[in-house]
């Protein structure tokens, strides 16, 4: 499986790091300029610190990268975390960065697009943009971890959400609510 991962400047770098560590697919990373600030501010990390978890990293201003063309297949694009600014650009058809262009490729080629929005409260405009993108086939996943298994640590809380993202990719890594009753 080939998964492109985008990190933007919305709070939630810990979710991106957990996903990159756990997802066993071939991962190709794009980090926006504000995503770089986010990594530094929230995790005291740089984009280079993520290299062990990805096959290759591409610059967000490189619109010649392979994923900017629909002639290059990939299985999914996960934007984690996704800022509402990125959401708005994608919903408006703006592909001025590699992250937004890759999302446009997903929409036109019908590749899986998972947008993990980390914003609360959300404006009516952002909610409308989420609904619009959902109607086009994107999966909108507000970063909200399930609590039914009663996480005891922040790591468990974060992992619960990233497990849900991997489930959207068809990678089941955790059992769901009351799973024992369903066996």
Buried (B, 14 or more C-beta within 10 A) or exposed (E): EBBBBBBBBBBBBBBBBBBBEBBEBBBBBBBBEBBBEBBBEBBEBEBEEBEEBBEEBBBBEBBEBBBBEEEEEBBBBBBBBBBBBBBBBBBEEBBEBBBBBBBBBBBEBEBBBBBBBBBEEBEEEBBEBBEBBEEBEBBBBBBEBBEEBEBEEEEEBBBBBBBBBBEBBEBEBBEEEEEEEEE
